[in-house]
């Protein structure tokens, strides 16, 4: 194993991969802010398939998540069969860089849909291979910590992107030293392409495949639903995937109903932005320490506790009338998600056999992606039944996820598992 980096207690290749994902996360999350502004700016023309502007924006953004999640099981399984992770990550990053650059030339709704769809496919190459590589470079004693560090860096990039995107667009146009002027939109697209390119270079130079993946290529890659050998009805990885879908749906309810939230709380966009960011803040702060703690105290206690906490923190959002309390609820919802996410990946990684990481862990990442797409749709449909309805629905899903995890998932590591010595080979 490569020497462990002392400040983070992770394999240096994991740290390099995490830094690369942070860079491409900045650029990719840029587009969450930039694409709606670009569509509404009047630059885009052509047929909108009879849809209104807000609907076509939603379609463009949601297509990414749908294709990304749908292709992950296939790319994860293919990377297992070939026993290679790095080439898949590089293909995905190259696709991101090229498609980010393609936005500069996109002037129709159809072209935006095609480009965003291709980006979803590109990222489907990155996520399963990256998670699988982190899993293979870790050991049972430090898998949670490695997953926590990886997710922390990725979330820092995802959270920083939207904050920077608005400034890049609004400060344009830019006069370059070579005598060329570019718009704020083009500057944002170029920035996104550059960050993906930086990620590509970092992975090329600093990241290498694990020996175990190549040695065990072509292992049994089936994804069972029922537990064929254990004491429970459902397969634990499948159960964690279902719970991840429920959790992601619950946490994504908030994003679609900004006008209703602001009207109910009598607040402006600034407060909503802070409330939205509270979830990410909790994730960034807690992913690594919770990941390390689950290496010492076990995975299941954190997952169960997180699912328990998810129920009241989701439900409360439907009954609050204070901006400050909504911020607190979102913050603790982020704490709940942090307690579930890294330990779930670590537990699934413990269960995945040699050469199966891409297939097995893609179940969780796919389910989470579908949940992030289903949450906004659910709240958009349910808000007509009252402000409380989406959050009651989300808390019910969280309760069902808790029941599934509590009854169908067993601990994979001893409560007193030793923590690896930092700085050892």
Helices and strands as residue ranges (DSSP letters): E 4-5, E 10-11, H 12-40, H 53-82, H 86-102, G 103-105, H 109-137, H 143-170, E 174-175, E 181-182, H 184-206, H 211-215, H 236-251, G 255-257, H 258-265, H 269-297, H 300-316, H 323-351, H 357-382, G 383-385, H 389-408
